[in-house]
Amino acid sequence: MTDVSLTIVGAGFSGTLLALHALRRCPPSTCVRLIERSSQFGRGQAYATGNPNHLLNVPAGRMSAFHDRPLDFLRWLRTQPCEADAAPTEHGFVPRRQFGAYVRHLLNEELKRPEADGRLELLRGDVLELRRDRAGLTLRLDRERELRADLVVLATGNFPPEPPAAATATLLNGPLFRPDPWAPEAFADLDPEAPVLLIGTGLTTVDSVVSLLDRGHRGPIHAISRRGLLPRRHAAPAVPPPAQLFALPTTLLSLLRTLRREAAAAERAGSNWQPVIDALRPFTQDLWQALSAVDRARFLRHLRPWWDVHRHRMPPAVADRVEATRRAGQLRLHRGRLLRIEPEGPDRAVVIFRPWRAATPERLSVCRVINAAGPGCDYDRIPHPLLRGLLLDGLARPDPCRLGLDVTDTCALLGRDGAMARDLFAVGPVTKGRFWEMTAVPDLRRQCETLAEHLATLARGLAAAAPRAGC
Ligand SMILES: Cc1cc2nc3c(=O)[nH]c(=O)nc-3n(C[C@H](O)[C@H](O)[C@H](O)COP(=O)(O)OP(=O)(O)OC[C@H]3O[C@@H](n4cnc5c(N)ncnc54)[C@H](O)[C@@H]3O)c2cc1C
């Protein structure tokens, strides 16, 4: 038997969980290397926030890292010092940073296991390039480091939003524009009375509003998107999905009609629409795959904003805060199309937009523009050298819906020529084009388990074959 090396690029939730499952499933001769460019293994973008008011948007009882131990996160939470007034419950929404600490705890426990000794390596670094030659795969990292690997999985997760087309180059390159709402400098040195523009009205904008309020911001907060839709709120108290599921049609129009009918029936019966949407959850991947290419494109063009606000909801405490800020007139939602954003002197930017159905454009004057449009997923436009190189070399291609990279059902990357890679895979939000709902923990944990199983089969085959890259 020879050593097999499995390298996972990115140690957010997906990369970390995949490493844990792979260690338990692959033969003992497999070494797992987890590479992360930030200093925080196990947290990723979503759970690295230090702000205790950035809450999980999924109840604690559904956030276990393991589908067959649904209350694992809750049990762990109960062993921790309480961050809120009341003890955590299955239906409660706890700070996201606690979930990050839970994932890091799982990783620490794995590192202590004697069976993992010498088989799990955590490496801090930015993977800049991935090349394939006859001998296998080579990763080039920052500081001129190079590594060989037999199997590589991209778990690179969410990227910052794409720059708004309406912004001039002077604005994009100047200090008034903040391209990444998660970067610490997004809100730094901001006058608390200053008017601010948030581009987008989804959950990223909600987080940004919370961050501004926590900093004591008193000035106007403008938020704009094409539809001007804010995420809806979770039902409180939570209502479980209906026990008996309605039949699910596979064309877009009939699916929409069914959902509307079921939601109306639920409201008439004294329940509400949220459990109807939640009931779809186990089936959304199958439904997406059953839709025709035309229906998928229609969904993305016309229905996606509506789906997103009903499916990815605000915890009640956050919704109350956002609603109060709106009622007080501080948060102003705009539905319209951005036409131009450009600097107007050294401290101000002018924003010109056309409100929905209005004949004439409107104008705002703000002191900062923060791009909170949600994760960027058009990989042709993501500037990171690793992704640029993969696309240029033809090792990967964007999926037809431009939601991520094109993969097979087993998460193998498809190259420019449509050929399936036998050594290169992707996991997490990067695979949304194939699976659609591959964003939240309940979906990701299943995907990580299934991929780990597949990688274990490959590792067994490789271990029994000729000598290779090694650990
Ligand atoms: C703000 C926010 C809040 C969310 N809240 C919830 C929630 O409450 N509940 C829920 O279920 N889901 C939530 N989600 C969905 C979230 O996407 C997933 O739950 C999950 O965190 C995705 O994990 P990931 O590991 O795939 O990606 P990420 O968390 O983005 O992690 C990817 C990691 O890869 C690293 N990386 C990227 N490129 C490289 C490279 N070239 N070299 C080395 N390292 C690299 C990054 O630094 C990062 O740490 C939220 C998402 C966001 C953005």
The ligand as an ORCA input file, in Angstrom:
! r2SCAN-3c Opt
* xyz 0 1
  C     -22.805     35.926      6.010
  C     -23.333     34.549      5.853
  C     -24.153     34.002      6.830
  C     -24.613     32.711      6.702
  N     -25.408     32.204      7.687
  C     -25.809     30.923      7.611
  C     -26.597     30.334      8.658
  O     -26.956     30.996      9.610
  N     -26.944     29.030      8.543
  C     -26.576     28.284      7.460
  O     -26.907     27.094      7.415
  N     -25.855     28.815      6.453
  C     -25.467     30.108      6.506
  N     -24.727     30.651      5.493
  C     -24.392     29.820      4.347
  C     -22.915     29.423      4.345
  O     -22.498     29.663      3.016
  C     -22.655     28.000      4.676
  O     -23.303     27.675      5.873
  C     -21.195     27.641      4.871
  O     -20.610     28.482      5.793
  C     -20.383     27.643      3.601
  O     -19.133     27.105      3.962
  P     -17.970     26.875      2.930
  O     -16.882     26.234      3.680
  O     -18.480     26.162      1.734
  O     -17.560     28.332      2.421
  P     -16.851     29.509      3.217
  O     -17.414     29.662      4.554
  O     -16.889     30.699      2.310
  O     -15.349     29.008      3.383
  C     -14.435     28.918      2.318
  C     -13.043     29.033      2.897
  O     -12.107     28.834      1.853
  C     -11.018     29.726      2.026
  N     -10.399     29.907      0.722
  C     -10.986     30.364     -0.402
  N     -10.107     30.354     -1.423
  C      -8.937     29.880     -0.920
  C      -7.647     29.656     -1.501
  N      -7.396     29.901     -2.787
  N      -6.656     29.166     -0.697
  C      -6.895     28.900      0.619
  N      -8.108     29.110      1.205
  C      -9.115     29.586      0.442
  C     -11.672     30.989      2.564
  O     -10.737     31.786      3.259
  C     -12.759     30.415      3.476
  O     -12.324     30.268      4.803
  C     -24.269     31.950      5.577
  C     -23.452     32.513      4.582
  C     -22.975     33.791      4.713
  C     -22.094     34.370      3.641
*
